[in-house]
Amino acid sequence: MNIELFIRKNIRHLKPYSCARDEFQGIASVHLDANESPYNPNFNRYPDPLQRTLKEKIAEIKNVRPAQIMTANGSDEAIDLVFRIFCEPREDNVVAMEPTYGMYKVAADINDVEYRPVLLEENFQLNASKLLTTTDKHTKAVFLCSPNNPSGNLMNHEEIRAIIQNFNGIVVIDEAYVDFSTEQTWLKELDNYTNLIVLHTFSKAWGLASLRCGLAFASEEIIALFNKVKYPYNVNRLTQNQTLDELNYGDRKNTWVEMILTEREPLAEALKSLPVVEKIYKSDANFLLVKVRDADKTYRFLTEKGIIVRNRNKIPLCNNCLRITVGTPDENHALINALKDFSNCLNK
Ligand SMILES: *Cc1c(COP(=O)(O)O)cnc(C)c1O
């Protein structure tokens, strides 16, 4: 697929900002090129705009080449860049599944690009042909999320493949929750599909949400476009260094994932036994979508008890649903106890 055809004209012709230090990559002892302060040695120099050391480590862990990686100020930065690179405002559109992660629509709205939601099936499954009929010649990107937020389930592999193979444009697969699922990542297919962008993040399984480090993986051509359009110093030095350090503790991340998955099933069982709970949806992530009798009332009761969950009532297919993150055993007990109290209140 010729990616060149999908790039906005202004981006195709863009001459990117050139950082002072880009022009000289070598051993230098005197830096008088960037108007930095010569003082305060831990912080006075601009960080590496291409985050090269960090990418080498990520490449090892994710089994891709460094040139297939873009490190971002959270996945949200990568999502926004897809619009800025490929979508002509007021002319192009994107298609996404519904319900899904809210940032795709926010980024579309900010960039003044039409957003076309396509309802998932009742069981939150993806229907490729239905989604593809919603695309037209102005559709530049399709956003897929698997495991999906807020439903928690994996999208059918073959439906995703049908979209990648038949859609003439960029396909973004957001795998923010991939570490919690049994399915293989689409990273393995990067070399087979030049129109594929896979998003990962360190915000969930790795426990690093506060560092703001998200990842986009794609062909070298698409990554070069990301690098051209992004802010030069989009990932700061503290984040680069701390993320690099945390990546040495992959075993600890795996232990956390196992603890969360071990907690998820008893939590689901305990919730299921409560009279206020109507249904628990199958989850491949670190959260549960829970249908209750009255989501607004339940949400309010929990909030008063100091327990915050996500109220997804009113979102398509999520009537009376709460999205509940799997916490520590103590946090999960507190939730169950509060919901028992709530049931008792209703019976009085
Ligand atoms: C939490 C989440 C992210 C992570 O976003 P960051 O900006 O990397 O913190 C991305 N996609 C989905 C679907 C999410 O739920």
The ligand as a Gaussian input file, in Angstrom:
#p B3LYP/6-31G(d) Opt

LIG

0 1
 C       -5.788000       3.720000      29.184000
 C       -5.840000       3.610000      27.708000
 C       -4.803000       4.111000      26.933000
 C       -3.588000       4.701000      27.570000
 O       -3.392000       6.002000      27.271000
 P       -2.031000       6.707000      27.752000
 O       -2.197000       8.056000      27.146000
 O       -0.899000       5.929000      27.179000
 O       -2.024000       6.711000      29.249000
 C       -4.856000       3.962000      25.566000
 N       -5.898000       3.337000      24.987000
 C       -6.905000       2.822000      25.701000
 C       -8.003000       2.097000      25.035000
 C       -6.911000       2.959000      27.084000
 O       -7.939000       2.455000      27.796000

